[in-house]
């Protein structure tokens, strides 16, 4: 099965370093979230990649709506 641009939309992928810069956290924190299964990511060879749409969905799930 081949994937072509007409089969599915292409979302930009981010590196853990790019995510850490965006969220202003350590790259080690991003890697921990990935290793613990908290942040969805893809392993491509030895490298991790995070789909921008997955990151946005994950961030919306982290939102605190009520402070006690």
Residue pairs with C-beta under 8 A, 6 or more apart in sequence:
11 51
11 52
11 53
12 51
12 52
13 42
13 49
13 50
13 51
13 52
14 22
14 49
14 50
14 51
14 52
14 55
15 47
15 48
15 49
15 50
16 27
16 30
16 31
16 34
16 41
16 48
16 50
17 27
17 30
19 30
19 39
19 50
19 55
20 26
20 27
20 29
20 30
22 55
23 30
30 39
30 50
31 48
33 39
34 41
34 48
34 50
38 58
39 50
39 54
39 55
39 58
40 50
40 51
40 54
40 58
41 48
41 49
41 50
41 54
42 48
42 49
42 50
42 51
43 49
